[in-house]
Amino acid sequence: MNEMVRQALNSRRVDRIEAVVVGASAGGVNALMDILPSLRADYPLPVVTVLHVMRGRQNQLVEVFRQRMALRVEEAADKGELEPGTLYFAPADYHLSIEEGGVFSLSLEDPVHFARPAIDITMESAADVYGARLAGILLTGANQDGAAGLAAIGAAGGLTVVQDPAEAQVAVMPNEAIRKRPPDLVLPLRDIRELLLALPA
């Protein structure tokens, strides 16, 4: 394990993580392709991904990632339960929330930062449910969506990670998150990939 990742997990006393939420926008598909395919079929956590995409593109993402991963890949469904060993994508044109008991909820509320699904909504709702047992990761993107959501995860005691802006295809989103609330870790993608594999379940 990367020594910085090891020290961060030790210093934060991260004993147990029950879910991971990942947010990305412009450049996000390439970033996700860099960090997610390494997850094994027996990966012990649910990973919920919110990516800004055009309407009608979400099912394509599910199929693309299914072809490249051993981990099960699904589109999040209303009232569906989060299950370990599954990568979920937020459906296009719906906000995705996580309710008590680890259950998905979809809504058609107004876009947030011009985005639906909005990363903020998913992260903030997940922080309410999981608190310190949540890891939030924010990657490349061109607006400030996700900054408030990641800050909410940090305020709830969860682990917060931002892609190194110097490496991001578009640095606006990582920079906004760092400005809003300094995260626990600012890492390049190779170390985020290693962190995902090291999270204690």
DAMO-V801152 format. One record per pair of residues at least 12 apart in sequence whose C-alpha atoms are under 8 Angstrom apart, sorted by the first residue. I is the first residue (numbers start at 1). J is the second residue. If there is no record, write none. Layout:
I:J, I:J
This chain:
1:194, 1:195, 1:198, 2:191, 2:194, 5:191, 5:195, 8:184, 8:185, 12:159, 14:159, 14:200, 15:200, 16:133, 16:199, 16:200, 16:201, 17:45, 17:132, 17:133, 17:134, 17:135, 17:199, 17:200, 17:201, 18:45, 18:46, 18:130, 18:133, 18:134, 18:201, 19:45, 19:46, 19:47, 19:48, 19:130, 19:133, 19:134, 19:135, 20:45, 20:46, 20:47, 20:48, 20:134, 20:135, 20:136, 20:137, 21:47, 21:48, 21:49, 21:50, 21:122, 21:123, 21:126, 21:134, 21:135, 21:136, 21:137, 22:47, 22:48, 22:49, 22:50, 22:136, 22:137, 22:138, 22:139, 23:49, 23:50, 23:51, 23:119, 23:137, 23:138, 23:139, 23:146, 24:49, 24:50, 24:51, 24:52, 24:119, 24:138, 24:139, 24:140, 24:141, 25:51, 25:52, 25:53, 25:139, 25:140, 25:141, 25:142, 25:143, 26:52, 26:140, 26:141, 26:142, 26:169, 26:170, 27:140, 27:141, 27:168, 27:169, 27:170, 28:51, 28:139, 28:140, 28:141, 29:51, 31:139, 31:140, 31:189, 33:65, 34:189, 34:190, 34:193, 35:189, 35:190, 35:192, 35:193, 36:69, 36:193, 37:65, 37:68, 37:69, 37:70, 37:71, 38:69, 38:193, 39:69, 39:70, 39:71, 39:196, 39:197, 40:69, 40:70, 40:71, 41:69, 41:70, 41:71, 41:72, 41:85, 42:71, 42:85, 43:71, 43:84, 43:85, 43:86, 44:84, 44:85, 44:201, 45:83, 45:84, 45:85, 45:86, 45:201, 46:82, 46:83, 46:84, 46:85, 46:86, 46:87, 46:88, 47:85, 47:86, 47:87, 47:88, 48:87, 48:88, 48:89, 48:90, 49:87, 49:88, 49:89, 49:90, 50:89, 50:90, 50:117, 50:118, 50:119, 50:122, 51:89, 51:90, 51:117, 51:119, 52:92, 52:115, 52:116, 52:117, 52:118, 53:92, 54:92, 54:93, 55:92, 55:93, 56:92, 57:92, 58:75, 58:89, 58:90, 58:91, 58:92, 59:75, 59:91, 62:74, 62:75, 62:89, 71:85, 71:86, 71:87, 72:85, 72:86, 72:87, 73:86, 73:87, 73:88, 73:89, 74:86, 74:87, 74:88, 74:89, 75:88, 75:89, 75:90, 75:91, 76:88, 76:89, 76:90, 76:91, 76:96, 76:104, 77:91, 77:104, 77:105, 77:106, 78:104, 78:105, 78:106, 79:103, 79:104, 79:105, 80:103, 80:104, 80:105, 81:102, 81:103, 81:104, 82:102, 82:103, 82:104, 90:117, 91:117, 92:116, 92:117, 93:108, 93:116, 93:117, 94:106, 94:107, 94:108, 94:109, 94:116, 94:117, 95:107, 95:108, 95:109, 95:116, 95:117, 95:118, 95:121, 95:122, 96:117, 96:118, 96:121, 96:122, 97:121, 97:122, 97:123, 97:125, 97:126, 98:122, 98:125, 98:126, 98:129, 99:125, 99:126, 99:129, 100:129, 101:129, 102:129, 112:145, 113:143, 113:144, 113:145, 115:145, 118:145, 118:146, 119:145, 119:146, 119:149, 120:145, 120:146, 120:147, 120:148, 120:149, 120:150, 121:149, 122:149, 123:136, 123:146, 123:149, 123:150, 123:152, 123:153, 124:148, 124:149, 124:150, 124:152, 124:153, 126:153, 127:152, 127:153, 127:156, 127:158, 128:156, 131:153, 131:156, 131:157, 131:158, 132:153, 132:156, 132:157, 132:158, 132:159, 133:157, 133:158, 133:159, 134:153, 134:158, 134:159, 135:153, 135:158, 135:159, 135:160, 135:161, 136:150, 136:153, 136:158, 136:159, 136:160, 136:161, 137:150, 137:160, 137:161, 137:162, 137:163, 138:150, 138:161, 138:162, 138:163, 138:173, 138:174, 138:177, 139:162, 139:163, 139:168, 139:173, 139:174, 140:163, 140:165, 140:168, 140:169, 140:170, 140:171, 140:172, 140:173, 140:174, 141:168, 141:169, 141:170, 141:171, 141:172, 141:173, 141:174, 142:170, 142:171, 142:172, 142:173, 143:172, 143:173, 144:172, 144:173, 144:176, 144:177, 145:173, 146:173, 146:177, 147:173, 147:174, 147:176, 147:177, 147:178, 147:180, 147:181, 148:177, 148:180, 150:177, 151:177, 151:180, 151:181, 151:183, 154:181, 154:183, 159:184, 160:183, 160:184, 160:185, 161:183, 161:184, 161:185, 161:186, 161:187, 161:192, 162:174, 162:177, 162:178, 162:183, 162:185, 162:186, 162:187, 163:186, 163:187, 163:188, 163:189, 163:192, 164:186, 164:187, 164:188, 164:189, 167:188
